[in-house]
Amino acid sequence: MKISVLAALLLAATAQTAAAQSGPTPQEQMICRSDASKFCAEHIGKPPQMNACLRENKSKLSDGCRKVVESHGG
């Protein structure tokens, strides 16, 4: 019993980590579209650089976009 509970906890932790590291959904991209254009236009089409730029500008982002960035580990 203890082993199956531990396995379930490890699986849940792994799933959460994977979700935090995956890219944004189309809906999340729309939420951040205005902020991305305003603060990180030079990184459009370059997802790793865009994500880093949005994290660096997190304090300036709209509430919705800030939540998206935070949900992806930023």
CNS distance restraints for C-alpha pairs under 8 A (distance, minus, plus):
assign (resid   1 and name CA) (resid   5 and name CA) 6.42 0.50 0.50
assign (resid   2 and name CA) (resid   6 and name CA) 6.19 0.50 0.50
assign (resid   3 and name CA) (resid   7 and name CA) 6.06 0.50 0.50
assign (resid   4 and name CA) (resid   8 and name CA) 6.12 0.50 0.50
assign (resid   5 and name CA) (resid   9 and name CA) 6.25 0.50 0.50
assign (resid   6 and name CA) (resid  10 and name CA) 6.20 0.50 0.50
assign (resid   7 and name CA) (resid  11 and name CA) 6.10 0.50 0.50
assign (resid   8 and name CA) (resid  12 and name CA) 6.16 0.50 0.50
assign (resid   9 and name CA) (resid  13 and name CA) 6.18 0.50 0.50
assign (resid  10 and name CA) (resid  14 and name CA) 6.14 0.50 0.50
assign (resid  11 and name CA) (resid  15 and name CA) 6.18 0.50 0.50
assign (resid  12 and name CA) (resid  16 and name CA) 6.24 0.50 0.50
assign (resid  13 and name CA) (resid  17 and name CA) 6.26 0.50 0.50
assign (resid  14 and name CA) (resid  18 and name CA) 6.16 0.50 0.50
assign (resid  15 and name CA) (resid  19 and name CA) 6.14 0.50 0.50
assign (resid  16 and name CA) (resid  20 and name CA) 6.20 0.50 0.50
assign (resid  17 and name CA) (resid  21 and name CA) 6.31 0.50 0.50
assign (resid  18 and name CA) (resid  22 and name CA) 6.11 0.50 0.50
assign (resid  19 and name CA) (resid  72 and name CA) 7.19 0.50 0.50
assign (resid  20 and name CA) (resid  71 and name CA) 5.95 0.50 0.50
assign (resid  20 and name CA) (resid  72 and name CA) 4.09 0.50 0.50
assign (resid  20 and name CA) (resid  73 and name CA) 5.40 0.50 0.50
assign (resid  21 and name CA) (resid  72 and name CA) 5.70 0.50 0.50
assign (resid  21 and name CA) (resid  73 and name CA) 6.71 0.50 0.50
assign (resid  22 and name CA) (resid  72 and name CA) 7.05 0.50 0.50
assign (resid  23 and name CA) (resid  72 and name CA) 7.57 0.50 0.50
assign (resid  24 and name CA) (resid  28 and name CA) 5.56 0.50 0.50
assign (resid  24 and name CA) (resid  29 and name CA) 6.11 0.50 0.50
assign (resid  24 and name CA) (resid  68 and name CA) 7.76 0.50 0.50
assign (resid  24 and name CA) (resid  72 and name CA) 7.63 0.50 0.50
assign (resid  25 and name CA) (resid  29 and name CA) 6.19 0.50 0.50
assign (resid  26 and name CA) (resid  30 and name CA) 6.30 0.50 0.50
assign (resid  27 and name CA) (resid  31 and name CA) 6.40 0.50 0.50
assign (resid  28 and name CA) (resid  32 and name CA) 6.44 0.50 0.50
assign (resid  28 and name CA) (resid  65 and name CA) 7.61 0.50 0.50
assign (resid  28 and name CA) (resid  68 and name CA) 6.35 0.50 0.50
assign (resid  29 and name CA) (resid  33 and name CA) 5.82 0.50 0.50
assign (resid  30 and name CA) (resid  34 and name CA) 7.94 0.50 0.50
assign (resid  31 and name CA) (resid  64 and name CA) 6.33 0.50 0.50
assign (resid  31 and name CA) (resid  65 and name CA) 5.74 0.50 0.50
assign (resid  31 and name CA) (resid  68 and name CA) 7.97 0.50 0.50
assign (resid  32 and name CA) (resid  36 and name CA) 5.86 0.50 0.50
assign (resid  32 and name CA) (resid  62 and name CA) 7.98 0.50 0.50
assign (resid  32 and name CA) (resid  64 and name CA) 7.41 0.50 0.50
assign (resid  32 and name CA) (resid  65 and name CA) 4.81 0.50 0.50
assign (resid  32 and name CA) (resid  68 and name CA) 7.79 0.50 0.50
assign (resid  33 and name CA) (resid  37 and name CA) 6.23 0.50 0.50
assign (resid  34 and name CA) (resid  38 and name CA) 6.11 0.50 0.50
assign (resid  35 and name CA) (resid  39 and name CA) 5.91 0.50 0.50
assign (resid  35 and name CA) (resid  40 and name CA) 7.57 0.50 0.50
assign (resid  35 and name CA) (resid  61 and name CA) 6.10 0.50 0.50
assign (resid  35 and name CA) (resid  62 and name CA) 7.07 0.50 0.50
assign (resid  35 and name CA) (resid  65 and name CA) 7.36 0.50 0.50
assign (resid  36 and name CA) (resid  40 and name CA) 4.97 0.50 0.50
assign (resid  36 and name CA) (resid  41 and name CA) 6.09 0.50 0.50
assign (resid  36 and name CA) (resid  44 and name CA) 7.67 0.50 0.50
assign (resid  36 and name CA) (resid  50 and name CA) 7.48 0.50 0.50
assign (resid  36 and name CA) (resid  54 and name CA) 6.99 0.50 0.50
assign (resid  37 and name CA) (resid  41 and name CA) 4.56 0.50 0.50
assign (resid  37 and name CA) (resid  44 and name CA) 7.75 0.50 0.50
assign (resid  39 and name CA) (resid  53 and name CA) 7.71 0.50 0.50
assign (resid  39 and name CA) (resid  54 and name CA) 7.57 0.50 0.50
assign (resid  39 and name CA) (resid  57 and name CA) 7.26 0.50 0.50
assign (resid  40 and name CA) (resid  44 and name CA) 7.15 0.50 0.50
assign (resid  40 and name CA) (resid  50 and name CA) 6.44 0.50 0.50
assign (resid  40 and name CA) (resid  53 and name CA) 6.03 0.50 0.50
assign (resid  40 and name CA) (resid  54 and name CA) 7.02 0.50 0.50
assign (resid  43 and name CA) (resid  47 and name CA) 7.42 0.50 0.50
assign (resid  43 and name CA) (resid  49 and name CA) 5.83 0.50 0.50
assign (resid  43 and name CA) (resid  50 and name CA) 5.06 0.50 0.50
assign (resid  43 and name CA) (resid  53 and name CA) 7.85 0.50 0.50
assign (resid  44 and name CA) (resid  50 and name CA) 6.52 0.50 0.50
assign (resid  45 and name CA) (resid  50 and name CA) 7.93 0.50 0.50
assign (resid  46 and name CA) (resid  50 and name CA) 5.97 0.50 0.50
assign (resid  47 and name CA) (resid  51 and name CA) 5.99 0.50 0.50
assign (resid  48 and name CA) (resid  52 and name CA) 6.28 0.50 0.50
assign (resid  49 and name CA) (resid  53 and name CA) 6.08 0.50 0.50
assign (resid  50 and name CA) (resid  54 and name CA) 6.12 0.50 0.50
assign (resid  51 and name CA) (resid  55 and name CA) 6.21 0.50 0.50
assign (resid  51 and name CA) (resid  69 and name CA) 7.75 0.50 0.50
assign (resid  52 and name CA) (resid  56 and name CA) 6.18 0.50 0.50
assign (resid  53 and name CA) (resid  57 and name CA) 6.21 0.50 0.50
assign (resid  54 and name CA) (resid  58 and name CA) 5.80 0.50 0.50
assign (resid  54 and name CA) (resid  61 and name CA) 7.79 0.50 0.50
assign (resid  54 and name CA) (resid  69 and name CA) 7.07 0.50 0.50
assign (resid  55 and name CA) (resid  69 and name CA) 6.56 0.50 0.50
assign (resid  55 and name CA) (resid  74 and name CA) 5.36 0.50 0.50
assign (resid  57 and name CA) (resid  61 and name CA) 6.58 0.50 0.50
assign (resid  58 and name CA) (resid  66 and name CA) 5.90 0.50 0.50
assign (resid  58 and name CA) (resid  69 and name CA) 7.53 0.50 0.50
assign (resid  59 and name CA) (resid  66 and name CA) 7.73 0.50 0.50
assign (resid  61 and name CA) (resid  65 and name CA) 6.04 0.50 0.50
assign (resid  61 and name CA) (resid  66 and name CA) 5.59 0.50 0.50
assign (resid  62 and name CA) (resid  66 and name CA) 6.03 0.50 0.50
assign (resid  63 and name CA) (resid  67 and name CA) 6.27 0.50 0.50
assign (resid  64 and name CA) (resid  68 and name CA) 6.44 0.50 0.50
assign (resid  65 and name CA) (resid  69 and name CA) 6.20 0.50 0.50
assign (resid  66 and name CA) (resid  70 and name CA) 6.12 0.50 0.50
assign (resid  67 and name CA) (resid  71 and name CA) 6.03 0.50 0.50
assign (resid  68 and name CA) (resid  72 and name CA) 6.51 0.50 0.50
assign (resid  69 and name CA) (resid  73 and name CA) 6.70 0.50 0.50
assign (resid  69 and name CA) (resid  74 and name CA) 5.11 0.50 0.50
assign (resid  70 and name CA) (resid  74 and name CA) 4.51 0.50 0.50
